[in-house]
Amino acid sequence: MEQDHTLKHASISQLIAGCTQEQTFATATHDYCFELFRRALDQGNELAWASIQQQFHPLFIRWVLESVTTPVDHFVVEDMLQVALERFWMALAAPNQPLAERFPYLGALLKYIELCIKTACLEWQRGELRQDRIHKRLVAATSSGSVQRPLEQLWSQKAEATQRENLRHWLEDHCQDEAEKLIYQITFEEELKPRQIIARHPEHFPDVKDVYRIKLRLYRRVQRTFDWEE
């Protein structure tokens, strides 16, 4: 009881130091770390939440890497982690039920975070598979050869010339907003990768998922217009 009283009246800096010590020396109890989570989630303390992300970052990254089956660059790893942490935050922040009643100790809470990470990674991998299938369908519809090429090389020499020009004119006339025009010009004409696109135009594409979403939207409209089979 005395320990609970001390923790509830401790400053955030004291909790951060205590949590660091618990992690460094692998102590049997993790009272300081749990209180840090409680301040972040029950009270919405932003400093506590930021310190949690910093202190547990190596562990969270390890869980991401263990959850994916293909090599990914560190930008994608960080993206998946942020998706997982946002989902975790939305599920538990300012709940009707206090955190301590939902999770009796830190280990159970971390298991839930690990589940959120695994789910985010699984959804990302499924999205990659869907994107790959779309690329292959597009290539099959536009290429006269048997070599498969990505969506960014839609206008390659393998594509049938007349259909390529029809498609180019259609996209020039039917892009619905500035973001679609940029995707058309940068992705299809310059063949830049999504990471290169968001680096050049962060004001239009803050996240790589935005690039993929717009590319998919364009493809589906093209698919309907040119009557390509799903």
C-alpha positions as CSV (number, residue, x, y, z in Angstrom):
1,M,0.0,0.0,0.0
2,E,2.9,2.4,0.9
3,Q,4.5,1.6,-2.5
4,D,1.2,2.4,-4.3
5,H,0.9,5.7,-2.4
6,T,4.5,6.6,-3.3
7,L,4.0,5.8,-7.0
8,K,0.8,7.8,-7.3
9,H,2.5,10.9,-6.0
10,A,5.7,10.4,-7.9
11,S,6.6,12.9,-10.6
12,I,6.9,11.8,-14.3
13,S,10.6,12.1,-14.1
14,Q,10.7,9.8,-11.1
15,L,8.6,7.3,-12.9
16,I,10.8,7.4,-16.0
17,A,13.9,6.9,-13.9
18,G,12.3,4.0,-11.9
19,C,11.0,2.3,-15.1
20,T,14.5,2.6,-16.7
21,Q,16.0,1.0,-13.6
22,E,13.4,-1.8,-13.7
23,Q,14.2,-2.5,-17.3
24,T,18.0,-2.2,-16.9
25,F,18.2,-4.6,-14.0
26,A,15.3,-6.9,-15.0
27,T,13.6,-6.5,-11.6
28,A,10.9,-8.9,-10.5
29,T,8.3,-6.1,-10.3
30,H,7.6,-3.4,-12.8
31,D,5.6,-1.0,-10.7
32,Y,7.2,2.2,-12.0
33,C,6.7,1.1,-15.6
34,F,3.1,0.1,-15.0
35,E,2.4,3.5,-13.3
36,L,3.9,5.2,-16.3
37,F,1.4,3.4,-18.5
38,R,-1.4,4.3,-16.1
39,R,-0.6,8.0,-16.2
40,A,-0.4,7.9,-20.0
41,L,-3.7,5.9,-20.6
42,D,-5.9,6.8,-17.7
43,Q,-4.8,10.4,-17.4
44,G,-3.8,11.2,-21.0
45,N,-0.3,12.3,-19.9
46,E,1.6,13.0,-23.1
47,L,5.0,13.0,-21.5
48,A,4.4,9.6,-20.0
49,W,3.2,8.2,-23.3
50,A,6.3,9.7,-25.1
51,S,8.6,8.2,-22.5
52,I,6.9,4.8,-22.9
53,Q,7.5,4.8,-26.7
54,Q,11.1,5.7,-26.2
55,Q,11.9,3.3,-23.4
56,F,10.1,0.3,-24.9
57,H,11.0,1.1,-28.5
58,P,13.7,-1.6,-28.9
59,L,11.3,-4.3,-27.6
60,F,8.5,-3.1,-29.9
61,I,10.8,-3.1,-32.9
62,R,11.9,-6.6,-32.2
63,W,8.2,-7.7,-32.1
64,V,7.6,-6.1,-35.5
65,L,10.6,-7.8,-37.0
66,E,9.5,-11.1,-35.6
67,S,6.0,-10.6,-37.1
68,V,7.0,-10.0,-40.7
69,T,8.0,-12.8,-43.1
70,T,9.8,-10.7,-45.6
71,P,12.7,-8.2,-45.3
72,V,11.4,-4.6,-44.9
73,D,13.2,-1.3,-44.6
74,H,13.2,0.6,-41.3
75,F,10.7,3.1,-42.6
76,V,8.1,0.4,-43.1
77,V,9.0,-1.1,-39.7
78,E,8.3,2.3,-38.0
79,D,5.1,2.7,-40.0
80,M,3.8,-0.6,-38.8
81,L,4.8,0.1,-35.2
82,Q,3.0,3.5,-35.3
83,V,-0.2,1.9,-36.6
84,A,-0.1,-0.7,-33.8
85,L,0.5,1.9,-31.1
86,E,-2.3,4.1,-32.4
87,R,-4.6,1.1,-32.3
88,F,-3.4,0.3,-28.7
89,W,-3.9,3.9,-27.7
90,M,-7.4,4.2,-29.1
91,A,-8.5,1.0,-27.4
92,L,-7.2,1.9,-23.9
93,A,-6.8,5.6,-23.6
94,A,-9.3,7.2,-21.1
95,P,-11.4,4.1,-20.7
96,N,-14.5,3.7,-18.6
97,Q,-12.6,1.0,-16.8
98,P,-9.3,1.9,-15.1
99,L,-6.2,0.3,-16.6
100,A,-5.3,-1.6,-13.4
101,E,-8.7,-3.4,-13.6
102,R,-8.1,-4.5,-17.2
103,F,-4.5,-5.5,-16.9
104,P,-3.3,-6.7,-13.4
105,Y,0.4,-6.3,-14.2
106,L,2.8,-5.0,-16.8
107,G,3.4,-8.4,-18.5
108,A,-0.3,-8.7,-19.5
109,L,-0.3,-5.1,-20.8
110,L,2.8,-5.8,-23.0
111,K,1.2,-9.0,-24.3
112,Y,-1.7,-6.8,-25.6
113,I,0.7,-4.4,-27.3
114,E,2.5,-7.4,-28.9
115,L,-0.9,-8.6,-30.2
116,C,-1.6,-5.1,-31.7
117,I,1.8,-5.2,-33.4
118,K,1.2,-8.7,-34.8
119,T,-2.2,-7.6,-36.1
120,A,-0.8,-4.5,-37.8
121,C,2.0,-6.4,-39.4
122,L,-0.4,-9.1,-40.7
123,E,-2.7,-6.4,-42.2
124,W,0.3,-4.7,-43.8
125,Q,1.5,-8.0,-45.4
126,R,-2.0,-8.7,-46.7
127,G,-2.1,-5.2,-48.2
128,E,1.3,-5.9,-49.9
129,L,-0.1,-9.1,-51.4
130,R,-3.2,-7.3,-52.7
131,Q,-1.0,-4.6,-54.2
132,D,1.2,-7.2,-55.9
133,R,-1.8,-8.9,-57.4
134,I,-3.1,-5.6,-58.7
135,H,0.3,-4.9,-60.3
136,K,0.3,-8.3,-62.0
137,R,-3.3,-7.8,-63.3
138,L,-2.4,-4.4,-64.8
139,V,0.7,-5.8,-66.4
140,A,-1.2,-8.7,-67.9
141,A,-3.7,-6.3,-69.3
142,T,-1.2,-3.8,-70.8
143,S,1.8,-5.9,-71.8
144,S,2.1,-8.0,-75.0
145,G,5.1,-9.9,-73.5
146,S,5.4,-12.5,-70.8
147,V,7.7,-10.5,-68.6
148,Q,5.9,-9.1,-65.5
149,R,6.7,-5.5,-64.6
150,P,5.4,-3.2,-61.8
151,L,2.6,-0.7,-62.0
152,E,5.1,2.2,-62.1
153,Q,6.3,0.9,-65.5
154,L,2.9,1.0,-67.1
155,W,4.2,2.9,-70.1
156,S,7.1,0.5,-70.8
157,Q,7.9,-0.6,-74.3
158,K,6.3,-4.0,-73.5
159,A,2.8,-2.3,-73.4
160,E,0.7,-2.2,-76.6
161,A,1.2,1.3,-78.0
162,T,-2.4,2.3,-78.8
163,Q,-3.8,1.2,-75.5
164,R,-0.9,2.9,-73.7
165,E,-1.7,6.2,-75.3
166,N,-5.4,5.9,-74.7
167,L,-4.7,5.2,-71.0
168,R,-2.3,8.1,-70.8
169,H,-4.9,10.5,-72.2
170,W,-7.6,9.1,-70.0
171,L,-5.6,9.7,-66.9
172,E,-4.6,13.2,-68.0
173,D,-8.3,14.1,-68.3
174,H,-9.8,12.2,-65.4
175,C,-7.5,12.8,-62.4
176,Q,-9.9,14.1,-59.7
177,D,-7.6,16.2,-57.6
178,E,-4.0,17.5,-57.2
179,A,-2.9,14.4,-55.3
180,E,-4.1,12.1,-58.2
181,K,-2.4,14.3,-60.8
182,L,0.9,14.1,-58.8
183,I,0.6,10.3,-58.5
184,Y,0.0,10.0,-62.2
185,Q,2.9,12.2,-63.1
186,I,5.5,11.1,-60.5
187,T,4.6,7.4,-60.3
188,F,3.7,6.6,-63.8
189,E,5.9,9.1,-65.7
190,E,8.9,9.3,-63.5
191,E,8.6,5.8,-62.0
192,L,9.4,7.0,-58.4
193,K,8.9,4.7,-55.5
194,P,6.3,5.6,-52.7
195,R,9.1,6.5,-50.3
196,Q,10.6,8.9,-52.9
197,I,7.2,10.4,-53.5
198,I,6.5,11.3,-49.9
199,A,10.0,12.7,-49.5
200,R,9.4,15.0,-52.4
201,H,5.8,16.0,-51.6
202,P,5.1,15.5,-47.8
203,E,2.4,18.2,-48.0
204,H,0.3,15.9,-50.2
205,F,1.4,12.5,-49.0
206,P,2.3,12.4,-45.3
207,D,2.4,8.6,-45.3
208,V,3.3,5.8,-47.7
209,K,-0.1,4.3,-47.2
210,D,-1.6,7.5,-48.8
211,V,0.4,6.8,-52.0
212,Y,-0.7,3.2,-52.2
213,R,-4.4,4.2,-51.5
214,I,-4.4,6.8,-54.4
215,K,-2.6,4.4,-56.8
216,L,-5.2,1.7,-56.0
217,R,-8.1,4.2,-56.5
218,L,-6.7,5.2,-59.9
219,Y,-6.2,1.6,-60.9
220,R,-9.8,0.7,-60.0
221,R,-11.2,3.5,-62.1
222,V,-9.0,2.6,-65.0
223,Q,-10.1,-1.0,-64.6
224,R,-13.8,-0.1,-64.8
225,T,-13.3,2.3,-67.8
226,F,-11.2,-0.1,-69.9
227,D,-13.3,-3.1,-68.8
228,W,-10.4,-5.1,-67.4
229,E,-11.3,-8.2,-65.6
230,E,-10.8,-8.4,-61.8
